[in-house]
Amino acid sequence: MPRQPQQARAKATVSAIVEAAAILLAQSGPKALTTRKIAERAGTGVGSVYEYFRNRDAVIDAVYAQLIDEAVTTVMQADSADVRISLRD
C-alpha cells in the first residue's frame, strides 16, 4: 500500500512525480505514459513512484486532482464581478 509523504523531502518527491506526469500527459497523452517515463522525468527511481502511488493511474488521478484544486482556487479568488459576467460576453 502506498504511503503518505510526511517529511519535506518526501513531499517534494511526490510533487516532482505529479509535475513530471502532468508534463508527460500534456506531451504524449495517457496511453504513452509509463511509471518508468514518470520516474525518469521526475529524476527519481521507479520504486519511488510505487512508494507513493499504487500504479500509473493513481499518478494520473493525482494530476487531475491537482488541476481541479488549482481551478477551484482560481475561481474562488476571482472577483465576484468577474464571476457574474455572462458566458456570451
C-alpha positions in Angstrom: 0.0 0.0 0.0 1.4 3.4 -0.9 2.4 5.7 1.9 1.7 9.3 2.5 4.7 11.6 2.5 5.4 13.1 5.9 8.8 14.9 5.5 9.5 17.9 3.2 11.8 15.8 1.0 9.1 13.1 0.5 6.6 15.8 -0.3 9.0 17.3 -2.8 9.4 13.8 -4.4 5.6 13.4 -4.7 5.3 16.9 -6.2 8.1 16.1 -8.7 6.3 12.9 -9.7 3.0 14.6 -10.2 4.6 17.5 -12.1 6.5 15.1 -14.3 3.3 13.1 -15.1 1.5 16.3 -15.9 4.1 17.4 -18.4 4.3 13.9 -20.0 0.5 13.8 -20.2 0.4 17.1 -22.0 3.1 16.0 -24.4 2.1 12.4 -25.2 -1.3 11.7 -23.6 -2.2 9.0 -21.1 -1.7 6.0 -23.4 2.0 6.7 -23.7 2.6 7.4 -20.0 4.5 4.8 -18.0 5.9 4.8 -14.5 9.4 4.5 -15.9 8.9 7.7 -18.0 7.4 9.5 -15.0 10.3 8.5 -12.8 12.9 9.4 -15.4 11.3 12.9 -15.9 11.0 13.4 -12.1 14.6 12.5 -11.5 13.8 9.6 -9.2 13.5 5.8 -9.4 10.5 3.8 -10.4 10.5 2.4 -6.8 9.8 5.9 -5.5 6.8 6.2 -7.8 5.4 3.0 -6.4 6.3 4.0 -2.9 3.7 6.9 -3.1 1.3 5.7 -5.8 -0.4 2.4 -6.4 0.1 2.5 -10.1 0.2 4.7 -13.2 -3.5 5.5 -13.0 -3.1 6.7 -9.4 -0.5 9.2 -10.6 -2.8 10.4 -13.4 -5.6 10.8 -10.8 -3.2 12.9 -8.7 -2.5 15.1 -11.7 -6.2 15.6 -12.3 -6.9 16.3 -8.7 -4.2 19.0 -8.6 -5.6 20.6 -11.8 -9.1 20.6 -10.2 -7.8 22.1 -7.0 -6.0 24.9 -8.9 -9.1 25.6 -10.9 -11.3 25.8 -7.8 -8.8 28.1 -6.1 -8.7 30.4 -9.1 -12.5 30.6 -9.3 -12.7 31.2 -5.5 -10.2 34.0 -5.7 -11.9 35.6 -8.7 -13.5 39.0 -8.2 -17.2 38.5 -7.8 -17.9 40.9 -10.7 -15.8 38.6 -13.0 -17.8 35.6 -11.9 -21.1 37.3 -12.9 -20.1 38.0 -16.5 -22.4 36.5 -19.0 -21.0 33.5 -20.8 -21.9 35.2 -24.1 -19.6 38.1 -23.1 
